[in-house]
Amino acid sequence: MTEETCAACRFYSLAYRPGLGQCRRNPPVVLPFEWDMSAHSAEPIPQVASHTVFPVVDEEDWCGAFEQRRNAEGLSEPVKEADIPLQIG
């Protein structure tokens, strides 16, 4: 039996570096943020924006929503370093 950690879960996606990725079990969370542009104007000009993120998890983490990762043949398959997307910029 495979250990029920994020690395063996179908919702785990390597995203940053080996051993650190994202949990894609649920939709991303919206993180609103605001900043003040007053330094560029005589009056306060609040700016509001948002960014979406998936929870960052360690491959050794675990939770109650674990589902075994499977390949096309239905066999369990570990996450490989080659699954990390190329970061440009």
C-alpha positions, 0 to 999 in steps of 0.5 A, a space after each residue: 500500500 502506498 503512503 497517503 501523502 500529497 506526493 502520491 495524491 492525484 490532486 498534487 501538482 509539482 509547481 515550485 521545486 521538487 518536494 513542494 507543489 500545489 493541492 488542486 483538490 479545490 478551486 484556487 483561493 482569491 487573494 484580494 490586495 490593495 495599495 495606496 498610490 498617494 505618493 504619485 498624486 495629491 489625493 489618496 488613490 486606493 488601488 484594488 486587485 486580486 490574485 488566485 492561488 492554490 494551497 502550497 503543500 509539501 509532498 510529505 503533507 497529508 489530508 483527508 481528501 487523499 485519492 491515489 494518483 493513477 496512470 493511463 493503465 490505472 496503476 499508481 504512479 508517483 509524481 516525477 521532477 519532469 512534471 514541474 512546469 518550466 518557469 520562464 521570466 
